[in-house]
């Protein structure tokens, strides 16, 4: 289980970033989705391999704080560091270290072999597509020779992502769907912003990028079937059904999220 991070009582909701207000403190379904993604990534971090972790796309810093509580030394980086101030307040309230830096993963400000693990939780899909080879190469550079990369990202083959790709082709359908991150449609670099850019890749394309950056893919898994708009009263039943679906070979590849674990080659 992941440790609980307590939110200061004097932190007003209007001061909270969306990922904190709507997900960590959101409905049961949204909180489950967020925590499950971190859990599925962090469970692949073995302290016997080392304790230095770089968390890429750390946002308000939940994983930085959680990993510190779990006995790791975590450093967070984010291209948009606007949420760090709130994260610092939360970290101080929880009496945990909060080591973060505003940085582009394609140009990491760290020495070679500085970390034992790199984590990316729902981050790869927000990196500009042409920058991903260099971003992954940078992750490899800052890892030790026995280092490990663990990332989660939306499953390109999932029911949700298939629905999104249909929606962007049919405006009338898009208007009837709840708010969601839709696939980017030819975004120019000058218009790029990571929060508005959403470009998941099929598993085999991610694996190819990871291998080209100097990694050996260790495992690929699919998980998460709960929908974010599930009412609280139904969330428990959905989670029970989720476990069954994830154990069913014919359907688990349609899950919302893919987790890829790769070791330095």
NORWOMO-V612634 format. One record per pair of residues at least 12 apart in sequence whose C-alpha atoms are under 8 Angstrom apart, sorted by the first residue. I is the first residue (numbers start at 1). J is the second residue. Records with the same first field share a line. If there is no record, write none. Layout:
# NORWOMO-V612634
I: J ; J
This chain:
# NORWOMO-V612634
1: 39
2: 35 ; 39 ; 66
3: 66 ; 69 ; 70
4: 66
5: 62 ; 65 ; 66 ; 90 ; 94
6: 90 ; 93 ; 94
7: 90 ; 93
8: 89 ; 90 ; 93
15: 86
16: 86
17: 60 ; 83
19: 59 ; 60
20: 60
27: 231 ; 232
28: 231 ; 232 ; 235
29: 226 ; 227 ; 228 ; 229 ; 230 ; 231 ; 232 ; 235
30: 227 ; 228 ; 229
33: 224 ; 226 ; 228
36: 224
37: 121 ; 122 ; 152 ; 257
38: 63 ; 121
40: 259
41: 119 ; 121 ; 150 ; 151 ; 152 ; 259
42: 67 ; 119 ; 150
44: 150 ; 261
45: 117
47: 72
49: 116 ; 146 ; 147
50: 116 ; 117
51: 71 ; 72 ; 73 ; 74 ; 116 ; 117
52: 72 ; 73 ; 74 ; 75 ; 114 ; 115 ; 116 ; 117
53: 72 ; 73 ; 74 ; 75 ; 115 ; 116 ; 117 ; 118 ; 119
54: 74 ; 75 ; 76 ; 77 ; 115 ; 117 ; 118 ; 119
55: 74 ; 75 ; 76 ; 77 ; 118 ; 119 ; 120
56: 76 ; 77 ; 78 ; 105 ; 118 ; 119 ; 120 ; 121 ; 123
57: 76 ; 77 ; 78 ; 79 ; 120 ; 121 ; 123
58: 76 ; 77 ; 78
59: 77 ; 78 ; 80 ; 81 ; 83 ; 84
60: 83 ; 84 ; 86 ; 87
61: 76 ; 84 ; 87 ; 98
62: 87
64: 76 ; 98 ; 99
65: 91 ; 96 ; 97 ; 98
68: 96 ; 97
69: 96
74: 98 ; 99
75: 98 ; 99 ; 100 ; 101
76: 99 ; 100 ; 101
77: 100 ; 101 ; 102 ; 103 ; 104 ; 105
78: 101 ; 102 ; 103 ; 104 ; 105
79: 102 ; 103 ; 104 ; 105 ; 194
80: 102 ; 103
81: 101 ; 102
84: 100
105: 135 ; 138 ; 139
106: 131 ; 132 ; 134 ; 135 ; 136 ; 138
107: 135 ; 138
108: 138
110: 142
111: 142
112: 141 ; 142 ; 143 ; 144
113: 141 ; 142 ; 143 ; 144 ; 145
114: 142 ; 143 ; 144
115: 142 ; 143 ; 144 ; 147
116: 143 ; 144 ; 146 ; 147 ; 148
117: 143 ; 147 ; 148 ; 149 ; 150
118: 139 ; 143 ; 148 ; 149 ; 150
119: 149 ; 150 ; 151
120: 150 ; 151 ; 152
121: 151 ; 152 ; 153
122: 151 ; 152 ; 153 ; 154
123: 151 ; 152 ; 153
124: 151 ; 152 ; 153 ; 200
125: 153 ; 154 ; 197 ; 198 ; 199 ; 200 ; 201
126: 194 ; 195 ; 196 ; 197 ; 198 ; 199
127: 194 ; 197
128: 189 ; 192 ; 194 ; 197
129: 199
132: 209
133: 209 ; 210 ; 212 ; 213
134: 213
136: 209 ; 210 ; 213
137: 213 ; 214
140: 213 ; 214 ; 215 ; 264
143: 264
144: 264
145: 264 ; 265
146: 263 ; 264
147: 263 ; 264
148: 261 ; 262 ; 263 ; 264
149: 261 ; 262 ; 263 ; 264
150: 259 ; 260 ; 261 ; 262
151: 259 ; 260 ; 261
152: 257 ; 258 ; 259 ; 260
153: 200 ; 257 ; 258 ; 259
154: 200 ; 256 ; 257 ; 258
155: 200 ; 201 ; 202 ; 203 ; 222 ; 254 ; 255 ; 256 ; 257 ; 258
156: 200 ; 201 ; 202 ; 203
157: 202 ; 253 ; 254 ; 255
158: 253 ; 254 ; 255 ; 256 ; 257
159: 254 ; 255 ; 256
160: 256
161: 256
164: 182 ; 183
165: 182 ; 183
168: 182 ; 183
181: 196 ; 197 ; 198
182: 198
183: 197 ; 198 ; 199 ; 200
184: 197 ; 198 ; 199
203: 258
207: 260
210: 262
214: 264 ; 265
215: 262 ; 263 ; 264 ; 265
216: 262 ; 263 ; 264 ; 265
217: 260 ; 261 ; 262 ; 263
218: 260 ; 261 ; 262 ; 263
219: 259 ; 260 ; 261 ; 262
220: 258 ; 259 ; 260 ; 261
221: 258 ; 259 ; 260
222: 246 ; 252 ; 253 ; 254 ; 255 ; 256 ; 257 ; 258 ; 259
223: 246 ; 252 ; 255 ; 256 ; 257 ; 258
224: 242 ; 246 ; 255 ; 256 ; 257
225: 238 ; 239 ; 242 ; 245 ; 255 ; 256
226: 238 ; 239 ; 242
